[in-house]
Amino acid sequence: MSIRPYKGVLPTLGNSCYIDESAIIAGDIVLQNDVSIWPLVAARGDVNHIRIGARTNVQDGTVLHVTRKSEKNPNGYPLTIGEDVTVGHKCMLHGCTLGDRILVGMGAIIMDGAIVESDVFIGAGCLVPPNKKLESGYLYVGSPAKQARKLNQDEISFLKTSALNYVKLKDDYLA
């Protein structure tokens, strides 16, 4: 695995995290317990910070980044991902905030200042534009992302199941 400092700040890992050896995480990044970072993920907490909640998995080829602080935006846009989130293959999460129990479909892009509330499905290939808010309990699809329909209880339950499946898989890799 490649864990790199930026300006003397190293990523912080919780208990039982898995970071694939081809992934790169650098700078001000905090991973909570049981997070998994899969092949070819690039995460740069250089000009702002990244926080990833417990049992979240970030799948192959995903890019995680932030936006620097400026006069117009004194806090910049850090990247915050909640607990039990599944980030599909080849996504781009940039300076956004994700709640808990979210599934981000393959190839989705979520841009600066976007907020995704908890219990949301984001369809493959979705583009969530800057500063858009996705409401809890819905499926979103398209480019730009649009609310498609309310999630049923089985789908909401699956969000936690998906995250737990990746906890088991990363435990296999760690063994």
TIVO-2410 file (N, C-alpha, C; in nm, 3 decimals):
# residues 175
REC num residu      c1      c2      c3 atome chaine
REC   1      M   0.085  -0.119   0.000     N      A
REC   1      M   0.000   0.000   0.000    CA      A
REC   1      M   0.088   0.123   0.000     C      A
REC   2      S   0.035   0.230  -0.053     N      A
REC   2      S   0.110   0.353  -0.059    CA      A
REC   2      S   0.039   0.461   0.022     C      A
REC   3      I   0.090   0.485   0.141     N      A
REC   3      I   0.041   0.591   0.228    CA      A
REC   3      I   0.149   0.697   0.231     C      A
REC   4      R   0.112   0.816   0.185     N      A
REC   4      R   0.212   0.922   0.170    CA      A
REC   4      R   0.177   1.044   0.254     C      A
REC   5      P   0.282   1.107   0.308     N      A
REC   5      P   0.256   1.234   0.378    CA      A
REC   5      P   0.243   1.348   0.277     C      A
REC   6      Y   0.175   1.453   0.319     N      A
REC   6      Y   0.176   1.579   0.246    CA      A
REC   6      Y   0.202   1.687   0.350     C      A
REC   7      K   0.311   1.762   0.331     N      A
REC   7      K   0.353   1.864   0.426    CA      A
REC   7      K   0.357   1.809   0.569     C      A
REC   8      G   0.408   1.688   0.581     N      A
REC   8      G   0.428   1.626   0.711    CA      A
REC   8      G   0.304   1.562   0.772     C      A
REC   9      V   0.191   1.566   0.703     N      A
REC   9      V   0.068   1.506   0.756    CA      A
REC   9      V   0.044   1.373   0.687     C      A
REC  10      L   0.037   1.268   0.767     N      A
REC  10      L   0.011   1.132   0.717    CA      A
REC  10      L  -0.135   1.095   0.737     C      A
REC  11      P  -0.192   1.014   0.648     N      A
REC  11      P  -0.326   0.962   0.673    CA      A
REC  11      P  -0.332   0.884   0.804     C      A
REC  12      T  -0.449   0.885   0.867     N      A
REC  12      T  -0.474   0.813   0.992    CA      A
REC  12      T  -0.572   0.701   0.964     C      A
REC  13      L  -0.537   0.580   1.006     N      A
REC  13      L  -0.621   0.464   0.980    CA      A
REC  13      L  -0.678   0.410   1.109     C      A
REC  14      G  -0.809   0.379   1.107     N      A
REC  14      G  -0.873   0.313   1.220    CA      A
REC  14      G  -0.835   0.166   1.223     C      A
REC  15      N  -0.899   0.091   1.310     N      A
REC  15      N  -0.872  -0.051   1.323    CA      A
REC  15      N  -0.923  -0.128   1.202     C      A
REC  16      S  -0.844  -0.228   1.161     N      A
REC  16      S  -0.886  -0.326   1.062    CA      A
REC  16      S  -0.922  -0.266   0.927     C      A
REC  17      C  -0.850  -0.161   0.887     N      A
REC  17      C  -0.869  -0.104   0.753    CA      A
REC  17      C  -0.791  -0.186   0.652     C      A
REC  18      Y  -0.839  -0.188   0.529     N      A
REC  18      Y  -0.768  -0.253   0.418    CA      A
REC  18      Y  -0.743  -0.148   0.311     C      A
REC  19      I  -0.617  -0.136   0.272     N      A
REC  19      I  -0.580  -0.048   0.161    CA      A
REC  19      I  -0.501  -0.132   0.063     C      A
REC  20      D  -0.554  -0.148  -0.058     N      A
REC  20      D  -0.484  -0.227  -0.158    CA      A
REC  20      D  -0.347  -0.165  -0.188     C      A
REC  21      E  -0.251  -0.252  -0.219     N      A
REC  21      E  -0.115  -0.203  -0.243    CA      A
REC  21      E  -0.104  -0.112  -0.364     C      A
REC  22      S  -0.199  -0.115  -0.456     N      A
REC  22      S  -0.195  -0.027  -0.573    CA      A
REC  22      S  -0.266   0.106  -0.549     C      A
REC  23      A  -0.333   0.121  -0.436     N      A
REC  23      A  -0.402   0.246  -0.402    CA      A
REC  23      A  -0.302   0.346  -0.347     C      A
REC  24      I  -0.334   0.473  -0.360     N      A
REC  24      I  -0.251   0.579  -0.304    CA      A
REC  24      I  -0.341   0.668  -0.219     C      A
REC  25      I  -0.303   0.686  -0.092     N      A
REC  25      I  -0.372   0.783  -0.007    CA      A
REC  25      I  -0.265   0.875   0.051     C      A
REC  26      A  -0.292   1.004   0.042     N      A
REC  26      A  -0.191   1.102   0.081    CA      A
REC  26      A  -0.253   1.218   0.157     C      A
REC  27      G  -0.182   1.263   0.260     N      A
REC  27      G  -0.217   1.385   0.330    CA      A
REC  27      G  -0.317   1.368   0.442     C      A
REC  28      D  -0.400   1.469   0.458     N      A
REC  28      D  -0.493   1.479   0.571    CA      A
REC  28      D  -0.618   1.396   0.543     C      A
REC  29      I  -0.605   1.266   0.566     N      A
REC  29      I  -0.713   1.170   0.544    CA      A
REC  29      I  -0.730   1.088   0.671     C      A
REC  30      V  -0.855   1.072   0.714     N      A
REC  30      V  -0.885   0.988   0.829    CA      A
REC  30      V  -0.983   0.880   0.785     C      A
REC  31      L  -0.942   0.754   0.804     N      A
REC  31      L  -1.028   0.640   0.777    CA      A
REC  31      L  -1.072   0.582   0.911     C      A
REC  32      Q  -1.201   0.567   0.932     N      A
REC  32      Q  -1.251   0.505   1.054    CA      A
REC  32      Q  -1.237   0.353   1.043     C      A
REC  33      N  -1.281   0.280   1.144     N      A
REC  33      N  -1.265   0.135   1.149    CA      A
REC  33      N  -1.333   0.064   1.032     C      A
REC  34      D  -1.267  -0.043   0.985     N      A
REC  34      D  -1.321  -0.134   0.883    CA      A
REC  34      D  -1.342  -0.071   0.746     C      A
REC  35      V  -1.275   0.039   0.716     N      A
REC  35      V  -1.282   0.099   0.583    CA      A
REC  35      V  -1.198   0.014   0.488     C      A
REC  36      S  -1.245   0.001   0.364     N      A
REC  36      S  -1.165  -0.067   0.262    CA      A
REC  36      S  -1.146   0.023   0.141     C      A
REC  37      I  -1.021   0.028   0.095     N      A
REC  37      I  -0.981   0.107  -0.021    CA      A
REC  37      I  -0.923   0.008  -0.121     C      A
REC  38      W  -0.987  -0.005  -0.235     N      A
REC  38      W  -0.958  -0.112  -0.331    CA      A
REC  38      W  -0.860  -0.068  -0.439     C      A
REC  39      P  -0.821  -0.158  -0.532     N      A
REC  39      P  -0.714  -0.128  -0.628    CA      A
REC  39      P  -0.735   0.002  -0.706     C      A
REC  40      L  -0.622   0.071  -0.723     N      A
REC  40      L  -0.611   0.190  -0.808    CA      A
REC  40      L  -0.693   0.310  -0.761     C      A
REC  41      V  -0.731   0.312  -0.634     N      A
REC  41      V  -0.796   0.430  -0.579    CA      A
REC  41      V  -0.689   0.535  -0.554     C      A
REC  42      A  -0.720   0.660  -0.588     N      A
REC  42      A  -0.632   0.773  -0.558    CA      A
REC  42      A  -0.708   0.868  -0.467     C      A
REC  43      A  -0.654   0.892  -0.348     N      A
REC  43      A  -0.717   0.982  -0.251    CA      A
REC  43      A  -0.614   1.084  -0.207     C      A
REC  44      R  -0.642   1.212  -0.235     N      A
REC  44      R  -0.547   1.318  -0.202    CA      A
REC  44      R  -0.610   1.418  -0.107     C      A
REC  45      G  -0.564   1.413   0.018     N      A
REC  45      G  -0.604   1.511   0.118    CA      A
REC  45      G  -0.494   1.615   0.130     C      A
REC  46      D  -0.468   1.685   0.022     N      A
REC  46      D  -0.356   1.779   0.021    CA      A
REC  46      D  -0.399   1.923   0.049     C      A
REC  47      V  -0.493   1.977  -0.027     N      A
REC  47      V  -0.531   2.116  -0.007    CA      A
REC  47      V  -0.655   2.131   0.081     C      A
REC  48      N  -0.706   2.020   0.131     N      A
REC  48      N  -0.816   2.016   0.227    CA      A
REC  48      N  -0.818   1.874   0.281     C      A
REC  49      H  -0.916   1.840   0.365     N      A
REC  49      H  -0.913   1.708   0.428    CA      A
REC  49      H  -1.020   1.613   0.372     C      A
REC  50      I  -0.996   1.484   0.394     N      A
REC  50      I  -1.089   1.377   0.358    CA      A
REC  50      I  -1.118   1.297   0.485     C      A
REC  51      R  -1.247   1.269   0.510     N      A
REC  51      R  -1.289   1.187   0.623    CA      A
REC  51      R  -1.381   1.077   0.570     C      A
REC  52      I  -1.352   0.952   0.608     N      A
REC  52      I  -1.431   0.838   0.561    CA      A
REC  52      I  -1.478   0.758   0.682     C      A
REC  53      G  -1.609   0.738   0.692     N      A
REC  53      G  -1.671   0.672   0.805    CA      A
REC  53      G  -1.656   0.521   0.806     C      A
REC  54      A  -1.686   0.463   0.921     N      A
REC  54      A  -1.669   0.320   0.946    CA      A
REC  54      A  -1.745   0.235   0.843     C      A
REC  55      R  -1.682   0.125   0.805     N      A
REC  55      R  -1.739   0.022   0.718    CA      A
REC  55      R  -1.767   0.070   0.576     C      A
REC  56      T  -1.712   0.182   0.540     N      A
REC  56      T  -1.729   0.232   0.404    CA      A
REC  56      T  -1.626   0.166   0.313     C      A
REC  57      N  -1.666   0.139   0.189     N      A
REC  57      N  -1.574   0.082   0.091    CA      A
REC  57      N  -1.568   0.171  -0.031     C      A
REC  58      V  -1.445   0.189  -0.082     N      A
REC  58      V  -1.419   0.271  -0.199    CA      A
REC  58      V  -1.357   0.178  -0.303     C      A
REC  59      Q  -1.430   0.156  -0.411     N      A
REC  59      Q  -1.392   0.052  -0.505    CA      A
REC  59      Q  -1.299   0.101  -0.616     C      A
REC  60      D  -1.248   0.006  -0.689     N      A
REC  60      D  -1.141   0.018  -0.787    CA      A
REC  60      D  -1.152   0.141  -0.879     C      A
REC  61      G  -1.041   0.212  -0.891     N      A
REC  61      G  -1.030   0.320  -0.987    CA      A
REC  61      G  -1.097   0.450  -0.947     C      A
REC  62      T  -1.144   0.459  -0.825     N      A
REC  62      T  -1.213   0.581  -0.780    CA      A
REC  62      T  -1.111   0.688  -0.743     C      A
REC  63      V  -1.149   0.814  -0.767     N      A
REC  63      V  -1.068   0.930  -0.731    CA      A
REC  63      V  -1.141   1.009  -0.623     C      A
REC  64      L  -1.070   1.035  -0.513     N      A
REC  64      L  -1.123   1.115  -0.403    CA      A
REC  64      L  -1.036   1.240  -0.391     C      A
REC  65      H  -1.100   1.358  -0.399     N      A
REC  65      H  -1.022   1.480  -0.387    CA      A
REC  65      H  -1.105   1.591  -0.326     C      A
REC  66      V  -1.045   1.707  -0.310     N      A
REC  66      V  -1.099   1.819  -0.234    CA      A
REC  66      V  -1.073   1.949  -0.308     C      A
REC  67      T  -1.131   2.059  -0.256     N      A
REC  67      T  -1.106   2.191  -0.313    CA      A
REC  67      T  -1.042   2.280  -0.207     C      A
REC  68      R  -0.942   2.351  -0.249     N      A
REC  68      R  -0.867   2.436  -0.154    CA      A
REC  68      R  -0.951   2.551  -0.100     C      A
REC  69      K  -0.906   2.604   0.012     N      A
REC  69      K  -0.966   2.721   0.074    CA      A
REC  69      K  -0.926   2.844  -0.007     C      A
REC  70      S  -1.017   2.943  -0.013     N      A
REC  70      S  -0.988   3.065  -0.088    CA      A
REC  70      S  -1.063   3.182  -0.023     C      A
REC  71      E  -1.039   3.302  -0.074     N      A
REC  71      E  -1.111   3.418  -0.021    CA      A
REC  71      E  -1.261   3.404  -0.041     C      A
REC  72      K  -1.302   3.356  -0.159     N      A
REC  72      K  -1.444   3.340  -0.188    CA      A
REC  72      K  -1.506   3.222  -0.113     C      A
REC  73      N  -1.425   3.123  -0.080     N      A
REC  73      N  -1.473   3.003  -0.012    CA      A
REC  73      N  -1.373   2.967   0.099     C      A
REC  74      P  -1.383   3.036   0.214     N      A
REC  74      P  -1.281   3.022   0.320    CA      A
REC  74      P  -1.260   2.880   0.372     C      A
REC  75      N  -1.363   2.796   0.364     N      A
REC  75      N  -1.348   2.657   0.410    CA      A
REC  75      N  -1.313   2.561   0.297     C      A
REC  76      G  -1.314   2.611   0.173     N      A
REC  76      G  -1.294   2.523   0.060    CA      A
REC  76      G  -1.404   2.417   0.061     C      A
REC  77      Y  -1.375   2.304  -0.001     N      A
REC  77      Y  -1.467   2.190   0.003    CA      A
REC  77      Y  -1.389   2.066   0.040     C      A
REC  78      P  -1.396   2.025   0.168     N      A
REC  78      P  -1.337   1.896   0.205    CA      A
REC  78      P  -1.426   1.785   0.149     C      A
REC  79      L  -1.381   1.662   0.160     N      A
REC  79      L  -1.460   1.546   0.121    CA      A
REC  79      L  -1.495   1.469   0.247     C      A
REC  80      T  -1.625   1.449   0.271     N      A
REC  80      T  -1.671   1.375   0.387    CA      A
REC  80      T  -1.764   1.264   0.339     C      A
REC  81      I  -1.730   1.141   0.377     N      A
REC  81      I  -1.811   1.024   0.342    CA      A
REC  81      I  -1.851   0.958   0.473     C      A
REC  82      G  -1.980   0.931   0.489     N      A
REC  82      G  -2.031   0.876   0.614    CA      A
REC  82      G  -2.002   0.727   0.631     C      A
REC  83      E  -2.079   0.665   0.719     N      A
REC  83      E  -2.062   0.523   0.751    CA      A
REC  83      E  -2.146   0.436   0.658     C      A
REC  84      D  -2.095   0.313   0.634     N      A
REC  84      D  -2.169   0.213   0.557    CA      A
REC  84      D  -2.201   0.259   0.415     C      A
REC  85      V  -2.107   0.327   0.354     N      A
REC  85      V  -2.123   0.376   0.216    CA      A
REC  85      V  -2.048   0.283   0.122     C      A
REC  86      T  -2.111   0.251   0.011     N      A
REC  86      T  -2.047   0.174  -0.095    CA      A
REC  86      T  -2.025   0.268  -0.213     C      A
REC  87      V  -1.898   0.292  -0.246     N      A
REC  87      V  -1.862   0.376  -0.361    CA      A
REC  87      V  -1.818   0.282  -0.472     C      A
REC  88      G  -1.896   0.274  -0.579     N      A
REC  88      G  -1.871   0.181  -0.688    CA      A
REC  88      G  -1.743   0.211  -0.764     C      A
REC  89      H  -1.714   0.124  -0.857     N      A
REC  89      H  -1.592   0.134  -0.938    CA      A
REC  89      H  -1.589   0.263  -1.020     C      A
REC  90      K  -1.469   0.322  -1.026     N      A
REC  90      K  -1.437   0.435  -1.115    CA      A
REC  90      K  -1.526   0.558  -1.094     C      A
REC  91      C  -1.550   0.591  -0.968     N      A
REC  91      C  -1.626   0.712  -0.935    CA      A
REC  91      C  -1.531   0.829  -0.914     C      A
REC  92      M  -1.587   0.949  -0.915     N      A
REC  92      M  -1.513   1.070  -0.883    CA      A
REC  92      M  -1.594   1.145  -0.777     C      A
REC  93      L  -1.536   1.155  -0.656     N      A
REC  93      L  -1.599   1.230  -0.548    CA      A
REC  93      L  -1.507   1.348  -0.519     C      A
REC  94      H  -1.558   1.469  -0.540     N      A
REC  94      H  -1.473   1.587  -0.529    CA      A
REC  94      H  -1.538   1.692  -0.440     C      A
REC  95      G  -1.483   1.709  -0.321     N      A
REC  95      G  -1.528   1.817  -0.232    CA      A
REC  95      G  -1.676   1.813  -0.200     C      A
REC  96      C  -1.730   1.694  -0.176     N      A
REC  96      C  -1.872   1.679  -0.149    CA      A
REC  96      C  -1.892   1.615  -0.012     C      A
REC  97      T  -2.017   1.606   0.031     N      A
REC  97      T  -2.051   1.547   0.159    CA      A
REC  97      T  -2.154   1.437   0.137     C      A
REC  98      L  -2.121   1.316   0.183     N      A
REC  98      L  -2.212   1.202   0.173    CA      A
REC  98      L  -2.249   1.157   0.313     C      A
REC  99      G  -2.378   1.133   0.335     N      A
REC  99      G  -2.425   1.082   0.464    CA      A
REC  99      G  -2.395   0.935   0.480     C      A
REC 100      D  -2.478   0.864   0.554     N      A
REC 100      D  -2.460   0.722   0.584    CA      A
REC 100      D  -2.547   0.637   0.491     C      A
REC 101      R  -2.506   0.512   0.472     N      A
REC 101      R  -2.584   0.412   0.397    CA      A
REC 101      R  -2.623   0.464   0.259     C      A
REC 102      I  -2.520   0.485   0.178     N      A
REC 102      I  -2.539   0.533   0.041    CA      A
REC 102      I  -2.470   0.434  -0.052     C      A
REC 103      L  -2.529   0.412  -0.167     N      A
REC 103      L  -2.463   0.337  -0.272    CA      A
REC 103      L  -2.441   0.432  -0.389     C      A
REC 104      V  -2.314   0.452  -0.424     N      A
REC 104      V  -2.277   0.537  -0.537    CA      A
REC 104      V  -2.245   0.444  -0.653     C      A
REC 105      G  -2.326   0.446  -0.756     N      A
REC 105      G  -2.311   0.356  -0.870    CA      A
REC 105      G  -2.183   0.381  -0.948     C      A
REC 106      M  -2.142   0.279  -1.022     N      A
REC 106      M  -2.017   0.285  -1.100    CA      A
REC 106      M  -2.014   0.408  -1.190     C      A
REC 107      G  -1.898   0.474  -1.191     N      A
REC 107      G  -1.876   0.585  -1.281    CA      A
REC 107      G  -1.946   0.714  -1.245     C      A
REC 108      A  -2.009   0.720  -1.129     N      A
REC 108      A  -2.078   0.843  -1.088    CA      A
REC 108      A  -1.976   0.952  -1.053     C      A
REC 109      I  -2.018   1.075  -1.073     N      A
REC 109      I  -1.937   1.193  -1.041    CA      A
REC 109      I  -2.020   1.280  -0.947     C      A
REC 110      I  -1.962   1.313  -0.831     N      A
REC 110      I  -2.029   1.401  -0.736    CA      A
REC 110      I  -1.935   1.519  -0.711     C      A
REC 111      M  -1.984   1.639  -0.740     N      A
REC 111      M  -1.898   1.756  -0.746    CA      A
REC 111      M  -1.903   1.843  -0.621     C      A
REC 112      D  -1.817   1.945  -0.621     N      A
REC 112      D  -1.797   2.036  -0.509    CA      A
REC 112      D  -1.927   2.088  -0.449     C      A
REC 113      G  -1.935   2.079  -0.316     N      A
REC 113      G  -2.046   2.137  -0.244    CA      A
REC 113      G  -2.174   2.056  -0.248     C      A
REC 114      A  -2.176   1.948  -0.325     N      A
REC 114      A  -2.295   1.862  -0.328    CA      A
REC 114      A  -2.312   1.794  -0.193     C      A
REC 115      I  -2.436   1.774  -0.153     N      A
REC 115      I  -2.468   1.706  -0.028    CA      A
REC 115      I  -2.563   1.592  -0.060     C      A
REC 116      V  -2.525   1.472  -0.019     N      A
REC 116      V  -2.609   1.355  -0.036    CA      A
REC 116      V  -2.651   1.310   0.103     C      A
REC 117      E  -2.780   1.318   0.132     N      A
REC 117      E  -2.830   1.276   0.262    CA      A
REC 117      E  -2.819   1.124   0.275     C      A
REC 118      S  -2.844   1.070   0.392     N      A
REC 118      S  -2.836   0.926   0.418    CA      A
REC 118      S  -2.944   0.849   0.343     C      A
REC 119      D  -2.919   0.717   0.322     N      A
REC 119      D  -3.015   0.626   0.261    CA      A
REC 119      D  -3.052   0.668   0.119     C      A
REC 120      V  -2.951   0.672   0.033     N      A
REC 120      V  -2.969   0.713  -0.106    CA      A
REC 120      V  -2.897   0.616  -0.199     C      A
REC 121      F  -2.960   0.586  -0.313     N      A
REC 121      F  -2.897   0.515  -0.424    CA      A
REC 121      F  -2.868   0.617  -0.532     C      A
REC 122      I  -2.743   0.620  -0.579     N      A
REC 122      I  -2.705   0.705  -0.692    CA      A
REC 122      I  -2.671   0.612  -0.807     C      A
REC 123      G  -2.744   0.623  -0.916     N      A
REC 123      G  -2.729   0.532  -1.030    CA      A
REC 123      G  -2.593   0.544  -1.097     C      A
REC 124      A  -2.556   0.437  -1.165     N      A
REC 124      A  -2.430   0.434  -1.241    CA      A
REC 124      A  -2.429   0.550  -1.341     C      A
REC 125      G  -2.313   0.613  -1.353     N      A
REC 125      G  -2.296   0.720  -1.451    CA      A
REC 125      G  -2.361   0.852  -1.415     C      A
REC 126      C  -2.417   0.865  -1.297     N      A
REC 126      C  -2.484   0.990  -1.255    CA      A
REC 126      C  -2.383   1.104  -1.243     C      A
REC 127      L  -2.428   1.222  -1.273     N      A
REC 127      L  -2.351   1.343  -1.247    CA      A
REC 127      L  -2.430   1.427  -1.147     C      A
REC 128      V  -2.374   1.444  -1.028     N      A
REC 128      V  -2.435   1.529  -0.927    CA      A
REC 128      V  -2.361   1.662  -0.933     C      A
REC 129      P  -2.428   1.768  -0.983     N      A
REC 129      P  -2.360   1.896  -1.004    CA      A
REC 129      P  -2.323   1.967  -0.874     C      A
REC 130      P  -2.238   2.068  -0.885     N      A
REC 130      P  -2.196   2.143  -0.766    CA      A
REC 130      P  -2.317   2.195  -0.687     C      A
REC 131      N  -2.305   2.183  -0.555     N      A
REC 131      N  -2.401   2.238  -0.459    CA      A
REC 131      N  -2.541   2.178  -0.464     C      A
REC 132      K  -2.561   2.069  -0.536     N      A
REC 132      K  -2.692   2.002  -0.541    CA      A
REC 132      K  -2.711   1.920  -0.413     C      A
REC 133      K  -2.833   1.913  -0.365     N      A
REC 133      K  -2.865   1.833  -0.246    CA      A
REC 133      K  -2.955   1.718  -0.288     C      A
REC 134      L  -2.914   1.594  -0.254     N      A
REC 134      L  -2.995   1.476  -0.282    CA      A
REC 134      L  -3.064   1.434  -0.153     C      A
REC 135      E  -3.195   1.427  -0.157     N      A
REC 135      E  -3.278   1.400  -0.039    CA      A
REC 135      E  -3.277   1.251  -0.002     C      A
REC 136      S  -3.280   1.225   0.127     N      A
REC 136      S  -3.279   1.090   0.181    CA      A
REC 136      S  -3.397   1.008   0.130     C      A
REC 137      G  -3.369   0.877   0.105     N      A
REC 137      G  -3.476   0.783   0.074    CA      A
REC 137      G  -3.512   0.769  -0.072     C      A
REC 138      Y  -3.426   0.818  -0.162     N      A
REC 138      Y  -3.459   0.816  -0.306    CA      A
REC 138      Y  -3.347   0.755  -0.390     C      A
REC 139      L  -3.388   0.710  -0.509     N      A
REC 139      L  -3.296   0.672  -0.616    CA      A
REC 139      L  -3.280   0.793  -0.706     C      A
REC 140      Y  -3.154   0.823  -0.741     N      A
REC 140      Y  -3.123   0.932  -0.833    CA      A
REC 140      Y  -3.053   0.874  -0.955     C      A
REC 141      V  -3.090   0.922  -1.074     N      A
REC 141      V  -3.029   0.876  -1.198    CA      A
REC 141      V  -3.008   0.995  -1.291     C      A
REC 142      G  -2.919   0.977  -1.389     N      A
REC 142      G  -2.905   1.074  -1.496    CA      A
REC 142      G  -2.791   1.172  -1.479     C      A
REC 143      S  -2.782   1.257  -1.582     N      A
REC 143      S  -2.677   1.358  -1.588    CA      A
REC 143      S  -2.737   1.485  -1.646     C      A
REC 144      P  -2.775   1.581  -1.560     N      A
REC 144      P  -2.753   1.584  -1.416    CA      A
REC 144      P  -2.849   1.491  -1.342     C      A
REC 145      A  -2.811   1.455  -1.219     N      A
REC 145      A  -2.890   1.363  -1.138    CA      A
REC 145      A  -3.029   1.419  -1.110     C      A
REC 146      K  -3.128   1.330  -1.126     N      A
REC 146      K  -3.266   1.366  -1.096    CA      A
REC 146      K  -3.326   1.258  -1.007     C      A
REC 147      Q  -3.416   1.299  -0.919     N      A
REC 147      Q  -3.485   1.206  -0.831    CA      A
REC 147      Q  -3.576   1.118  -0.917     C      A
REC 148      A  -3.553   0.985  -0.913     N      A
REC 148      A  -3.630   0.893  -0.996    CA      A
REC 148      A  -3.751   0.837  -0.923     C      A
REC 149      R  -3.728   0.789  -0.799     N      A
REC 149      R  -3.839   0.730  -0.722    CA      A
REC 149      R  -3.795   0.709  -0.578     C      A
REC 150      K  -3.894   0.687  -0.493     N      A
REC 150      K  -3.868   0.657  -0.351    CA      A
REC 150      K  -3.815   0.514  -0.340     C      A
REC 151      L  -3.720   0.493  -0.249     N      A
REC 151      L  -3.667   0.359  -0.223    CA      A
REC 151      L  -3.766   0.280  -0.139     C      A
REC 152      N  -3.773   0.149  -0.164     N      A
REC 152      N  -3.856   0.065  -0.078    CA      A
REC 152      N  -3.770   0.014   0.039     C      A
REC 153      Q  -3.835  -0.050   0.136     N      A
REC 153      Q  -3.765  -0.091   0.258    CA      A
REC 153      Q  -3.653  -0.192   0.229     C      A
REC 154      D  -3.675  -0.285   0.133     N      A
REC 154      D  -3.571  -0.382   0.098    CA      A
REC 154      D  -3.447  -0.311   0.042     C      A
REC 155      E  -3.468  -0.210  -0.038     N      A
REC 155      E  -3.355  -0.135  -0.095    CA      A
REC 155      E  -3.280  -0.058   0.013     C      A
REC 156      I  -3.353   0.000   0.105     N      A
REC 156      I  -3.288   0.072   0.215    CA      A
REC 156      I  -3.207  -0.025   0.301     C      A
REC 157      S  -3.262  -0.143   0.328     N      A
REC 157      S  -3.189  -0.245   0.406    CA      A
REC 157      S  -3.064  -0.292   0.333     C      A
REC 158      F  -3.072  -0.299   0.200     N      A
REC 158      F  -2.958  -0.345   0.120    CA      A
REC 158      F  -2.838  -0.252   0.134     C      A
REC 159      L  -2.861  -0.125   0.157     N      A
REC 159      L  -2.749  -0.031   0.168    CA      A
REC 159      L  -2.653  -0.073   0.279     C      A
REC 160      K  -2.704  -0.113   0.393     N      A
REC 160      K  -2.620  -0.160   0.504    CA      A
REC 160      K  -2.559  -0.296   0.469     C      A
REC 161      T  -2.637  -0.385   0.407     N      A
REC 161      T  -2.589  -0.517   0.367    CA      A
REC 161      T  -2.471  -0.505   0.271     C      A
REC 162      S  -2.479  -0.414   0.177     N      A
REC 162      S  -2.370  -0.394   0.080    CA      A
REC 162      S  -2.241  -0.359   0.152     C      A
REC 163      A  -2.250  -0.267   0.246     N      A
REC 163      A  -2.130  -0.227   0.322    CA      A
REC 163      A  -2.075  -0.344   0.403     C      A
REC 164      L  -2.163  -0.420   0.467     N      A
REC 164      L  -2.117  -0.534   0.547    CA      A
REC 164      L  -2.054  -0.644   0.461     C      A
REC 165      N  -2.104  -0.661   0.339     N      A
REC 165      N  -2.042  -0.757   0.246    CA      A
REC 165      N  -1.897  -0.718   0.218     C      A
REC 166      Y  -1.871  -0.589   0.205     N      A
REC 166      Y  -1.733  -0.544   0.180    CA      A
REC 166      Y  -1.647  -0.553   0.304     C      A
REC 167      V  -1.705  -0.543   0.423     N      A
REC 167      V  -1.627  -0.566   0.545    CA      A
REC 167      V  -1.580  -0.710   0.547     C      A
REC 168      K  -1.668  -0.804   0.513     N      A
REC 168      K  -1.628  -0.947   0.508    CA      A
REC 168      K  -1.520  -0.968   0.403     C      A
REC 169      L  -1.536  -0.907   0.286     N      A
REC 169      L  -1.437  -0.926   0.178    CA      A
REC 169      L  -1.301  -0.870   0.218     C      A
REC 170      K  -1.298  -0.752   0.277     N      A
REC 170      K  -1.168  -0.696   0.317    CA      A
REC 170      K  -1.105  -0.779   0.429     C      A
REC 171      D  -1.189  -0.839   0.516     N      A
REC 171      D  -1.134  -0.929   0.619    CA      A
REC 171      D  -1.067  -1.051   0.555     C      A
REC 172      D  -1.125  -1.102   0.447     N      A
REC 172      D  -1.062  -1.212   0.373    CA      A
REC 172      D  -0.926  -1.169   0.319     C      A
REC 173      Y  -0.919  -1.049   0.263     N      A
REC 173      Y  -0.792  -0.999   0.209    CA      A
REC 173      Y  -0.689  -0.978   0.320     C      A
REC 174      L  -0.735  -0.928   0.434     N      A
REC 174      L  -0.641  -0.907   0.545    CA      A
REC 174      L  -0.591  -1.037   0.604     C      A
REC 175      A  -0.672  -1.144   0.594     N      A
REC 175      A  -0.631  -1.275   0.648    CA      A
REC 175      A  -0.524  -1.334   0.560     C      A
***
